[in-house]
């Protein structure tokens, strides 16, 4: 195995501060946004908050544990991890194994909890692609030897995720992997051709499912169907608008009173903006920018190409997901059904994201600085 220099004593402190700050805000906002619904459905206003604290606690412990593991460990086991991720991604499609929620068969039940294999595939593919691209960088400008094998692997994973279907997760996965392939040195011409082909495929995907067409039309004019396809976007904007500069006050949201469906998940930022205003929303975005800055810094100063691509993939995955979620909540793009990292309620997504950050922190321990 390739050896790195001795690690620093501590991982990136500012990166940890940003993550733990967002987690704290997330727990508070999960309780604030879900208390009414949880009290109505489970007779316990803390139902979602308690589970979020559990997920966050397990995730933080995993993050610090993984941060102590040399990041080259993941390079050694990249192929095994990817195979396991593919096995779970296929298993979730088997009737009786996969659980259906919100029209998507994306979960596998484990006792009282459930896991989402597509979330694990994002990290598994990042780890494998970092290994593949770092070992075959001299071939990356070749379409057949470099670009096509990497692209084929990504497309197989994307196709399995779309069979669930889960367009939001699929878009994050493809966007992250394309970023890694581009930074590894792929030719512009290959991306232009892929972009044209991808645009045609994206149009076909939208046209093949009526609910996706409704989401597009709802995005363009949500008031055309205010009680149907445009409902979530309208209610999200009704939450953000009254927030103003300072917000209505923590816990004072009106939209969480059964107007905005399950506000603790994909649309938690709308409730945050309603209660904490522009300043609260801006502060959260600044924390995300802090994480982005430190993540890019880790990638730039990693001791080898594998570490750089691994760090880039992880910070790229988080950043793309944040951009998509905020864009959906503010009505800039159609609804895709994707969580806001560190803030939204969710077991698989939160725990997996914290595990990913653990690897990023591990890379930071070997920084050249």
Residue, then its C-alpha position, 0 to 999 in steps of 0.5 A: x500500500x502507498x504510504x503517507x507521511x505521519x498524520x497531524x494530531x488533529x483533523x481540520x478544526x474549522x470543518x468540525x465546528x461548521x458540521x457540529x454547528x449545523x447539526x445543533x441547528x438541525x436538531x433544534x429545527x427538526x423539533x420546531x418544524x415537526x412538533x405539531x405533526x409528531x404530537x398529532x400522529x404519535x402523541x409525542x411532540x418530541x418523536x422526530x427530535x428524539x430520533x434525530x438526536x439518536x441519528x446525530x449521536x451515532x453519526x458523530x461517533x462514527x465520524x470521529x471513529x472514521x476520522x482516526x482511520x487512515x484514508x488509504x484504508x478505503x482505497x484498499x477496500x474500495x472494490x468490496x465496498x462498491x460490490x456491497x453497495x450494488x448488492x443492496x441497491x439491487x436488493x431494494x428493488x426486490x418485492x418484499x425486500x424494498x419498502x415503498x415510501x412516497x411512491x419510491x421503493x428506496x428503503x430496506x427495513x431493519x427492525x424499527x429503522x430503515x436504510x436507504x441503499x442509494x445513500x450508501x451507493x453515493x459514498x461507495x462510488x466516490x471511494x471507488x472512483x477516487x481509486x480508479x481515477x487516481x490509478x488510471x489518470x494517464x488514460x483519462x483523456x482516452x474515451x475507451x480506456x478512461x472516460x467510458x469505463x468510469x462513465x459506465x459504472x456511474x450510469x449503471x448505478x444511476x439506472x438502478x436508482x432510477x428504477x426505485x425511482x429516486x431522481x434527486x439522489x440520482x442527480x446528486x450521484x451523477x453530478x458528483x461523479x462527473x465533477x470527479x472525472x472532470x477534475x481528474x483530467x477528462x477532455x472537454x469534448x467528452x463532456x460536451x458530447x455527454x452533456x448533449x446525450x444527457x440532456x436528451x436522456x433527461x427529457x426522456x426521463x421527464x416525459x416517461x413519467x407524468x408526475x415529473x411533467x407535473x413537477x416541471x409545470x408546477x415549477x413554472x407556474x405553481x398557482x396553476x394547480x395550487x392544491x395539487x402539483x404546485x402545493x409544496x412550492x406555494x406553501x414553501x414560499x408562504x413560509x419564507x416570505x413572512x419570515x422577513x429579516x428577523x423571522x417570526x421567532x423560533x417555534x412560531x411557524x404557521x406553515x408547520x400547522x399541516x400546511x407544508x407536508x412533513x416540514x422536517x424533511x426536504x423543506x426544513x429550510x423553509x421553516x427555518x427561514x420563516x422562524x429565523x428570517x433572512x439572517x438565520x437562513x444566511x447564517x446557515x448558508x455561511x456555515x455551508x460555505x465554511x464547510x465547502x471552503x475547508x473541504x476544498x482546502x483539504x482536497x487541494x492539500x491532500x498528500x496524493x491524488x487519491x486523497x484529493x479526489x476522495x475529498x473532492x467527491x465528498x465535499x462535492x456530494x454535500x455541496x451539490x445536495x445543498x444547492x439542489x435542496x435550497x433551490x427547490x425550497x426557494x422555487x428556483x428548480x422543480x421539486x426533486x425530493x432531496x434532504x438538506x445535509x445535517x439539517x433535515x430529519x432522516x437516518x440513512x442520509x444524516x448518518x451516511x453524510x457524517x460518515x463521509x465527513x469522517x473520511x474527509x476529516x481523515x484526509x485533512x489529518x495528512x494535509x501537506x500544510 
